[in-house]
Amino acid sequence: MKEFFEWIWHLPLTKIAAITAFAMIGAALPKDLSARDRCMTFFVGFIAALVFGEPVRALLGFGEMWAYGMAGILAMTGRNIAVFLLRASRDPKTFAQDLLEIWRGVPRQ
């Protein structure tokens, strides 16, 4: 846990501010969320951007100039990604069928 806090301490303040701003926007945009859901959306988006921003950027092969953009995208969509993964883990068979339908371009009925 000490290493995690040291890692957080060495992050640039501008990156933390950008992630916070985008997570706040991501939490404020949906109209149908309660205050508790908005707080959860902010927290999940913030942590997703903080933890997965650099690995996703490196995985996609983007340069260093994309670091803030990738963090912003993950901060705004962190809740949606988490909900998608939870739904996929609850019913893997239906998830696989939906994914194949999307891949093939078959319209849903």
FIKEKOL-268181 format. One record per residue (C-alpha): residue number from 1; residue in one letter; x, z, y. Coordinates in Angstrom, 1 decimal, m for minus. Layout:
<sites>
@lomi->NUM	sekol->A	c1->X	c3->Z	c2->Y .
...
</sites>
This chain:
<sites>
@lomi->1	sekol->M	c1->0.0	c3->0.0	c2->0.0 .
@lomi->2	sekol->K	c1->2.9	c3->0.7	c2->2.3 .
@lomi->3	sekol->E	c1->4.1	c3->m2.9	c2->1.9 .
@lomi->4	sekol->F	c1->0.6	c3->m4.2	c2->3.0 .
@lomi->5	sekol->F	c1->0.7	c3->m2.1	c2->6.2 .
@lomi->6	sekol->E	c1->4.2	c3->m3.3	c2->7.0 .
@lomi->7	sekol->W	c1->3.0	c3->m6.9	c2->6.4 .
@lomi->8	sekol->I	c1->0.1	c3->m6.3	c2->8.7 .
@lomi->9	sekol->W	c1->2.4	c3->m4.7	c2->11.3 .
@lomi->10	sekol->H	c1->4.6	c3->m7.8	c2->11.4 .
@lomi->11	sekol->L	c1->1.8	c3->m10.3	c2->12.0 .
@lomi->12	sekol->P	c1->1.7	c3->m11.9	c2->15.4 .
@lomi->13	sekol->L	c1->m0.9	c3->m10.3	c2->17.7 .
@lomi->14	sekol->T	c1->m2.1	c3->m13.7	c2->18.8 .
@lomi->15	sekol->K	c1->m2.9	c3->m14.6	c2->15.2 .
@lomi->16	sekol->I	c1->m4.9	c3->m11.4	c2->14.7 .
@lomi->17	sekol->A	c1->m6.8	c3->m12.1	c2->17.9 .
@lomi->18	sekol->A	c1->m7.6	c3->m15.6	c2->16.8 .
@lomi->19	sekol->I	c1->m8.8	c3->m14.4	c2->13.4 .
@lomi->20	sekol->T	c1->m10.9	c3->m11.7	c2->15.1 .
@lomi->21	sekol->A	c1->m12.5	c3->m14.1	c2->17.5 .
@lomi->22	sekol->F	c1->m13.4	c3->m16.7	c2->14.8 .
@lomi->23	sekol->A	c1->m14.7	c3->m13.9	c2->12.5 .
@lomi->24	sekol->M	c1->m16.9	c3->m12.7	c2->15.3 .
@lomi->25	sekol->I	c1->m18.2	c3->m16.2	c2->15.9 .
@lomi->26	sekol->G	c1->m18.9	c3->m16.6	c2->12.1 .
@lomi->27	sekol->A	c1->m20.8	c3->m13.3	c2->12.1 .
@lomi->28	sekol->A	c1->m22.8	c3->m14.1	c2->15.2 .
@lomi->29	sekol->L	c1->m23.9	c3->m17.6	c2->14.3 .
@lomi->30	sekol->P	c1->m26.4	c3->m17.0	c2->11.4 .
@lomi->31	sekol->K	c1->m29.8	c3->m16.1	c2->12.7 .
@lomi->32	sekol->D	c1->m31.2	c3->m14.3	c2->9.6 .
@lomi->33	sekol->L	c1->m28.6	c3->m11.5	c2->9.2 .
@lomi->34	sekol->S	c1->m29.1	c3->m7.9	c2->9.8 .
@lomi->35	sekol->A	c1->m26.5	c3->m5.7	c2->11.6 .
@lomi->36	sekol->R	c1->m25.1	c3->m4.5	c2->8.3 .
@lomi->37	sekol->D	c1->m24.8	c3->m8.1	c2->7.1 .
@lomi->38	sekol->R	c1->m23.1	c3->m9.2	c2->10.3 .
@lomi->39	sekol->C	c1->m20.5	c3->m6.4	c2->9.9 .
@lomi->40	sekol->M	c1->m20.0	c3->m7.4	c2->6.3 .
@lomi->41	sekol->T	c1->m19.7	c3->m11.1	c2->7.4 .
@lomi->42	sekol->F	c1->m17.1	c3->m10.2	c2->10.0 .
@lomi->43	sekol->F	c1->m15.1	c3->m8.0	c2->7.6 .
@lomi->44	sekol->V	c1->m15.1	c3->m10.6	c2->4.7 .
@lomi->45	sekol->G	c1->m14.1	c3->m13.4	c2->7.1 .
@lomi->46	sekol->F	c1->m11.4	c3->m11.4	c2->8.7 .
@lomi->47	sekol->I	c1->m9.8	c3->m10.4	c2->5.4 .
@lomi->48	sekol->A	c1->m10.2	c3->m13.9	c2->3.9 .
@lomi->49	sekol->A	c1->m8.4	c3->m15.4	c2->6.8 .
@lomi->50	sekol->L	c1->m5.7	c3->m12.7	c2->6.8 .
@lomi->51	sekol->V	c1->m5.0	c3->m12.9	c2->3.1 .
@lomi->52	sekol->F	c1->m5.7	c3->m16.5	c2->2.2 .
@lomi->53	sekol->G	c1->m4.8	c3->m18.3	c2->5.4 .
@lomi->54	sekol->E	c1->m1.1	c3->m19.0	c2->4.6 .
@lomi->55	sekol->P	c1->m1.5	c3->m19.7	c2->0.9 .
@lomi->56	sekol->V	c1->m4.3	c3->m22.2	c2->1.5 .
@lomi->57	sekol->R	c1->m2.4	c3->m23.9	c2->4.3 .
@lomi->58	sekol->A	c1->0.7	c3->m24.2	c2->2.0 .
@lomi->59	sekol->L	c1->m1.5	c3->m25.4	c2->m0.9 .
@lomi->60	sekol->L	c1->m3.0	c3->m28.2	c2->1.2 .
@lomi->61	sekol->G	c1->0.5	c3->m29.1	c2->2.5 .
@lomi->62	sekol->F	c1->m0.3	c3->m28.6	c2->6.2 .
@lomi->63	sekol->G	c1->2.5	c3->m27.8	c2->8.6 .
@lomi->64	sekol->E	c1->3.0	c3->m24.6	c2->10.6 .
@lomi->65	sekol->M	c1->1.0	c3->m26.0	c2->13.5 .
@lomi->66	sekol->W	c1->m2.2	c3->m25.7	c2->11.3 .
@lomi->67	sekol->A	c1->m1.8	c3->m22.0	c2->10.7 .
@lomi->68	sekol->Y	c1->m4.2	c3->m20.8	c2->13.4 .
@lomi->69	sekol->G	c1->m6.8	c3->m23.6	c2->12.6 .
@lomi->70	sekol->M	c1->m6.8	c3->m22.7	c2->8.9 .
@lomi->71	sekol->A	c1->m7.1	c3->m19.0	c2->9.7 .
@lomi->72	sekol->G	c1->m10.0	c3->m19.8	c2->12.0 .
@lomi->73	sekol->I	c1->m11.8	c3->m21.9	c2->9.4 .
@lomi->74	sekol->L	c1->m11.4	c3->m19.2	c2->6.8 .
@lomi->75	sekol->A	c1->m12.6	c3->m16.5	c2->9.2 .
@lomi->76	sekol->M	c1->m15.8	c3->m18.4	c2->10.1 .
@lomi->77	sekol->T	c1->m16.6	c3->m19.3	c2->6.5 .
@lomi->78	sekol->G	c1->m15.3	c3->m16.3	c2->4.6 .
@lomi->79	sekol->R	c1->m18.8	c3->m15.0	c2->3.9 .
@lomi->80	sekol->N	c1->m20.0	c3->m18.4	c2->2.6 .
@lomi->81	sekol->I	c1->m17.0	c3->m18.7	c2->0.3 .
@lomi->82	sekol->A	c1->m17.6	c3->m15.1	c2->m1.0 .
@lomi->83	sekol->V	c1->m21.3	c3->m15.8	c2->m1.6 .
@lomi->84	sekol->F	c1->m20.5	c3->m19.1	c2->m3.4 .
@lomi->85	sekol->L	c1->m18.0	c3->m17.4	c2->m5.7 .
@lomi->86	sekol->L	c1->m20.4	c3->m14.5	c2->m6.5 .
@lomi->87	sekol->R	c1->m23.2	c3->m17.0	c2->m7.4 .
@lomi->88	sekol->A	c1->m20.7	c3->m19.0	c2->m9.5 .
@lomi->89	sekol->S	c1->m19.6	c3->m15.9	c2->m11.4 .
@lomi->90	sekol->R	c1->m23.2	c3->m14.7	c2->m12.1 .
@lomi->91	sekol->D	c1->m24.3	c3->m17.9	c2->m13.8 .
@lomi->92	sekol->P	c1->m21.3	c3->m20.1	c2->m14.7 .
@lomi->93	sekol->K	c1->m23.3	c3->m22.7	c2->m16.7 .
@lomi->94	sekol->T	c1->m25.7	c3->m23.4	c2->m13.8 .
@lomi->95	sekol->F	c1->m22.8	c3->m23.5	c2->m11.4 .
@lomi->96	sekol->A	c1->m21.0	c3->m26.0	c2->m13.6 .
@lomi->97	sekol->Q	c1->m24.1	c3->m28.2	c2->m13.8 .
@lomi->98	sekol->D	c1->m24.6	c3->m28.0	c2->m10.0 .
@lomi->99	sekol->L	c1->m20.9	c3->m28.9	c2->m9.5 .
@lomi->100	sekol->L	c1->m21.2	c3->m31.9	c2->m11.8 .
@lomi->101	sekol->E	c1->m24.3	c3->m33.1	c2->m10.0 .
@lomi->102	sekol->I	c1->m22.6	c3->m32.9	c2->m6.7 .
@lomi->103	sekol->W	c1->m19.5	c3->m34.7	c2->m8.1 .
@lomi->104	sekol->R	c1->m21.6	c3->m37.5	c2->m9.5 .
@lomi->105	sekol->G	c1->m23.8	c3->m37.7	c2->m6.4 .
@lomi->106	sekol->V	c1->m27.0	c3->m37.0	c2->m8.4 .
@lomi->107	sekol->P	c1->m29.7	c3->m35.7	c2->m6.0 .
@lomi->108	sekol->R	c1->m31.3	c3->m32.4	c2->m6.7 .
@lomi->109	sekol->Q	c1->m34.9	c3->m32.2	c2->m7.7 .
</sites>
